[in-house]
Amino acid sequence: MNIGTVSEKSGVSSKTIRYYESIGLIPPADRAKNGYRDYGPNDVETLRFVKRSRAMGFSVEDVRNLLDLWVNKDRASADVKAVALKHIDDVEKRIVELESIRDTLKNLTKCCKGNDRPDCPILEGLAGLSNG
């Protein structure tokens, strides 16, 4: 399969596939006689795995680790669970941070009259946040 076909079947853009190859997240594709990348069904499955993992918010390094665990049939499920539990902790921390951001923005927008005057509590608040 060429890169366009594998992109379509995996749902990962050609540009992203090339990027994943360049950082060693996925192995470089074989090359056909004409020099074009040549992918197989396993490559599609690997890219789908990467796409789903990234959609769940796993970092590239976590995905690399998960890929290693996925192909290692001698792995312990406890190793996989440890990666997932650490990720849950990271997600929960991000949720707290995002809730704080949301609350700050809500407060700033409540303070803004939204009229024709140039004074704006939102910009003042953002300027104050950037100095802190």
N, C-alpha and C positions, 0 to 999 in steps of 0.2 A: 504494500500500500504506500502511496506517496503521502507527503505531509498534509496535503489538503484533505485527503480521505480520512486519515487517522484523526485529524482535527475535527472533522465532521462527526465521526463515530464516537470520539471521546468527549466532545464538547469543550475541548481545550484549544485555544487559538494557536495558529501556526507560530506566531511570534512567541507565545508563552512556551510552546514545546521547545523551540530553539533556545530560549532562556534556560529552561530546566536542564537541557543538555549542556549548556555552557557552564552551569554551576555544578554539574555532576549529580544533580538530583535524580535524573534518569540517565541510563547509559546512552552513548551516542548511537544513532541508528546505523544499521548496515547501509552500505552504499550500493546502488544498482550500477550496472555497467556504464550508464550515462552520467553517473556522479550524483544523482539525486538520492535523497534519503529514502530508505526502503524499510517500512515498518511491518510488523506482524501482529496477529491477534493479541499476543501477550502485552505488546506495547500499548494497545488500546486499553486493556484492563488496568495496566499500571497507571496510565494517564487518568483514567476514571477514578482510581483509588486516590491519586494525588489531588484531583479536582474536588472530590468529596471531602478529603481531609482538610484542604485549604478552605473550603466553604464552611467547615466546622470551626474555622479560626486557628487551626494548628499552624505554628510557624514553619518555615521551610526546614529548619533543623529538626523540629519534631516530626515533620513528614518524612524526612530522611531516616530518622530512627524508626518510625512506624513501618516504612517500606522494608527496612532491614528485618524487622520483626515479622512482617508479613511473609517474606520469602523464606525465613528460617523456620523450618518445620520442627526443629528441636527446641524452639523458644518456649518459655513458660508464659502462660497467660497472665501471670502476676506481673510480668515485665510490661505487657501491653496495658494492663489496668493501671499500673503506676504512672505511665505517660498520660493516660486519660484523666486520672485523678488530679495530677498536677495541672493539667489544662483546665479542668473544672475550677480549680482554685484561682487560676489566672483570669478566667472568664468572670468569676464572681467579683474579683477585684476591679476589673474593668467596668462591670455593671455599677458598682459603687461610684467609681469615678464619673461615669456617664450620667448617673442620677444627680451628682453634684453639679456637673456642667449644666444639665437641664434646669435644675433649680435656680442656679445663678442667672441663666438666660431668661427664665420666666420672671424673676425679680427685676432684672434690668428692663425688660420690655414693659412690665407694669408701671415702672417709673417714667417711661418715655411717653410724652404726650402725643407724639406722632403728628405734629402740626407743621406749620411753615417756618417755625423758628429754628435757628441753627443749633441751639443748645440741645444736646442729646445725651441722656444718662447712659445709653448703651455704649456709645463711643468713649465716654468718660470712664465707665466701668472697665471696658476693655483696656484702655490706656493704663488704668490703675492696676489691673491684673498683670499687664506686661512689665510693669515696674517692680512687681512683687516677686 
